[in-house]
Amino acid sequence: MTGAERIGEKRIRIALEGSHRGLARTGLADAALTMLESGLRAVDPEEAVRRSVRREGETLWAGGREYRLVGRRVLLLAVGKAAGGMAAALEEILDGWIAGGLVTMPAGATAPPLSLPVREAGHPLPDEASRACAEEAARLLRGARSGDLVLVALSGGASALWSLPANGLGLTDLRETTRLLLESGAAIEEINAVRKHLELLKGGGVPLLAPSARFLGLVLSDVVGDRLEAVASGPTMPDPSRFADAWRILERRRILDQIPSAVRARLEDGLSGKLPETPKAGHPVFARVENLCVGSAQEAVAAIMRSAQAQGFAAACLTSTLQGEASQVGLVLGNILREEALHGRPLPRPCALLAAGETTVSIAGKGRGGRNLELGLSAASRLAGLRGVLLATVASDGIDGNSGAAGVVVDGESWKSAEASGLDPDGLLARNDSLAFFQVVGGLLRTGPTGTNVNDFSLLLAE
């Protein structure tokens, strides 16, 4: 059971594994895949850049601003899960005006043909390649001349792909701190607030390395609410967070006593005023910097809603700012779909309800899964025994945790099928082993890396 669309130059499918007869017979899974693929198509990074940036002869236009190209070099730094597509669009638009740069993508990602050098680095934990790529980017920035235009194309995943430790820290310190934050269930905004105070390219650090160049940041947002200073840890943007915020986040997540001693020492130096804060709004460096959001989950939400309506479903977006513990969010969404099945609320059937955003998982066990798999497993408990309902949840980048899948589909048979197979779904959920549930029950969604990244989408369908 598949659907297919084109994202950039790469043909992408959402494939559903192991669907049972009842699910196939309803047609809801086909409808859900069509809707989700419409959402992915709407956030194609190449098209997002082309909608926002154009060139007229010797002038580049972006966000209503004019950039004269004559007499200056143009450098391009693209980093993140959508870096390949964004760089491809910019190379096409500028058509020979780019003098140099660097494209950094996650290991295993596929890039369109590019003139600029392409590097791979680690994600979600930074690795030696992450440091090497950050050092290469820093060398390019330090070599920028007065009047140069530096384009910085940013997308989700960039925080791990560029990792340049601040003085006194090593890569191991950054990896361990990131691991602890991820396993604590910290939201991406919290993780990035800490990172900004431990690394040199984050939190407005990029323009500080090229004090006489002009900067244009082009951002494909993967952050709930599209707070651009949180995307990719805000390398070209003022940082509203302070050392005290980073300290409080580590306290709140109960990992302050576990972080490496060098990290704790740096934060203590920042708290005492021995280290300068990251550059804030009003800092002179930002007089040379413009930032533009070229795309976000909002385009995908609109496309999914249009697809649902075109297929005859009443459609509504419950929220585009979904956050919280994945297992708890799953219960809430499952209860909403249960209300629809039992009482025909909140919309007349057939209907499609959408929740977009990004949940988190506090790691308590050693199983395999991801936030979408865990959300789906939890929701399945509330759908047990219901007919004519389906919940599909997917990560827009095609990678959900360490599961190897993009997401899952569950319906009224999923939980019952697991129990009939001798599984203990509650125990699997407690051990963060959601993948084991779906390997038996079926319902895994696979895309492989999609080349884009704008949050997750949970779709509730009732016929």
Secondary structure, 3 states (H helix, E strand, C coil): CEEEEEECCEEEEEEEECCCHHHHHHCHHHHHHHHHHHHHHHCCHHHHHHHHEEEECCEEEECCEEEECCCCCEEEEEECCCHHHHHHHHHHHHCCCEEEEEEEEECCCCCCCCCCCEEEECCCCCCHHHHHHHHHHHHHHHCCCCCCEEEEEECCCHHHHCCCECCCCCHHHHHHHHHHHHHCCCCHHHHHHHHCCCECCCCCHHHHCCCCCEEEEEEECCCCCCCHHHHHHCCCCCCCCCHHHHHHHHHHCCCCCCCCHHHHHHHHHHHCCCCCCCCCCCCHHHHHEEEEEEECHHHHHHHHHHHHHHCCCEEEEEEEEECCEHHHHHHHHHHHHHHHHHHCCCCCCCEEEEEEECCECCCCCCCCCCHHHHHHHHHHHHHCCCCCEEEEEEECCCCCCCCCCCEEEEECCHHHHHHHCCCCHHHHHHCCCHHHHHHHHCCEEECCCCCCCCCEEEEEEEC
